[in-house]
Amino acid sequence: MKGLLDTDGTIARTKTGTRIAFYTSSSKLARQISDFLNILSIKNGISKARNRNNNSIYVYQRDKAKLLKIIKPFRARGLTE
C-alpha cells in the first residue's frame, strides 16, 4: 500500500481535513485496492472520472488515521490533526 500511495496516490491537507486517494486507469487494480482496504477494515470508495479512463479510490474520513498508521508515509506529520 505504501508503494502504491508513493507512486499513484496523494495525501493532502484540505480545508475539510486530510484527503487520501489512489489513482489508476485499471478498473481491476482499483477493485483490488478497494478489496484490500476492506480487509484492513478501512472504509473506501471508487469513483470513475467522466470522459477519462481514470479511477479514484478514496478513503473515508473516519478511517484515514488508521491507514496512515499502517503505511507510515514519509512526511505525514500533522495530517491527522
C-alpha positions in Angstrom: 0.0 0.0 0.0 2.8 2.4 0.8 4.4 1.9 -2.6 1.1 2.4 -4.4 0.5 5.6 -2.4 4.0 6.8 -3.2 3.6 6.3 -6.9 -0.1 6.7 -7.7 -1.6 8.4 -4.7 -1.9 11.5 -2.8 -2.1 12.6 0.8 -3.1 16.3 1.1 -4.4 18.7 3.7 -7.6 20.4 2.6 -10.0 22.9 4.2 -12.2 20.0 5.3 -9.4 17.7 6.6 -7.0 15.2 5.0 -7.6 13.7 1.6 -6.1 10.3 0.8 -6.6 8.9 -2.7 -5.1 6.5 -5.2 -5.4 6.9 -8.9 -5.3 4.2 -11.6 -6.5 3.6 -15.2 -7.1 0.0 -14.4 -10.6 -0.9 -13.1 -9.3 -4.2 -11.9 -6.5 -2.7 -9.8 -9.0 -0.2 -8.4 -11.2 -3.0 -7.2 -8.2 -4.9 -5.8 -7.0 -1.9 -3.8 -10.6 -1.3 -2.5 -10.8 -5.0 -1.5 -7.5 -4.9 0.3 -8.6 -1.8 2.2 -11.8 -3.5 3.1 -9.8 -6.5 4.5 -8.0 -3.9 6.7 -11.4 -2.6 7.8 -10.7 0.7 6.1 -13.9 2.2 4.5 -13.3 3.4 1.0 -15.0 4.2 -2.3 -14.2 4.1 -6.0 -15.2 6.8 -8.4 -14.7 6.9 -12.2 -13.8 10.2 -13.8 -16.2 11.2 -16.6 -14.8 11.1 -20.1 -11.4 9.8 -18.8 -10.0 6.3 -18.2 -9.2 7.1 -14.6 -10.4 5.5 -11.3 -10.0 7.2 -8.0 -10.0 5.2 -4.8 -10.6 7.4 -1.8 -10.5 6.7 2.0 -13.4 7.8 4.1 -12.6 10.5 6.7 -13.1 8.3 9.8 -10.5 5.7 8.6 -7.8 8.0 7.3 -5.8 7.9 10.6 -6.0 4.1 10.6 -4.5 3.9 7.1 -1.8 6.5 7.9 -0.8 4.5 11.0 -0.5 1.3 8.9 1.5 2.7 6.0 3.5 5.4 7.9 4.0 7.7 4.9 7.1 9.9 4.6 6.4 13.5 5.9 2.9 12.7 7.1 3.3 14.6 10.4 0.3 16.8 11.1 -2.0 15.2 8.6 -4.3 13.6 11.1 -4.7 16.6 13.5 
